[in-house]
Amino acid sequence: MTAVKKRSGFERDGSPSTKYGDGYTFFDCGVSCQTFCLAAKDHGIGTVILGVFDIDKASAILNVPPEEELIALIALGYPDGETPKVKKKDHEKLLRWL
């Protein structure tokens, strides 16, 4: 997953739209990764979002243009059998409702 630099969360003149600046790039890419993974699941394809990797090396291998930045990699494959259910944390511990 790549994103165009200074696009998401920025005005046309290049100034940040909010105090979060580049933060929206990561938010938008996270939503895109999630949507991609859910669509893959609908087709029986398993995914793993990779956020920790050598960004410079991976960007060079993938020929990411200089005006874009590599945010995440998504590994794909066909699951071998049933995927075990992961125990989820209670939403009360993760969220605060205002």
N, C-alpha and C positions, 0 to 999 in steps of 0.2 A: 504494500500500500504506500503510494507516494502522494505528496501534496505539493501544490505550487506554493512557493515561499511568499509570504506577505500578501496572501489572498484572503483566506478565511479570517474574519475578525478585523479586517482592515478596510479603510475607505479607498476610493479610487485614486486618491492622491498619495496613498501609501501610509497615511497616518492610522494609528490604531483606533478602532471603533469604540473600544472600552479599555479599562485599565488592565485587562487580561492579555492584551496583545496577541502573541502567538498561541495562547491557550486554546483558542477556538480551533486552530488547526488540529490539535490533538483530540479535541472533543469530536469534531466532525469525522476524523479518521476512525475514531473508536466506534461511532455509530455506523460508519460504512463497513468496518470489519464485522461488526455484529450482524448486520443485514446480509452480508456476503455469506457468513457462516450459517445463518439460518436458512438461506436459500440453498446452500450446498446440502444441508441436512435433509431438506425436502426431496433432494435427488439421491439420498442414500449415501452421501459423501461425508466422511468425518473431517474435522478441521481442528487445528491447534494454532492459536494466535501467538506468534513469537515476538516479544518486545525487547528481549535481551540478546544482542548479537553484535558483531563488529560492523557498525554502520558504514564506516568508510570502505571497508573491504567488500561488503555486500553491495553497496552503491556502485562501486567500480565494476564488479562482476555483472550486475544487472544494467549497466550503462544508464544510470539515472542522470537525466540532464541537470546542468548546474542550477537551473531555475526551480528545480523540485528538490524535495528532501524525502528520504526513505523514513517512514514512520514505523511500519510493522511488516513482518512477513507472515504469511498464512500457509502452513503445511496442510496438504490435502491427501486423503486416501480413503479407500474403502475399508470400513471396520471389519475385523475378523471376529464375527460373533456379536453378541450383545454388549453394549457399553454399560459398565457398572454405573449406577446412580451415585452422584456425589452428595454427601450430606451438606445441606445448605445451612448457612447461618440464619438465625431469626432476623427478619427485617428490622425488628425493633432495635437490634444492636448496631445496625448499619445506617439507619436513616433517622432523621429528626424531622418531624412534621411541624410546619409553622402555620 
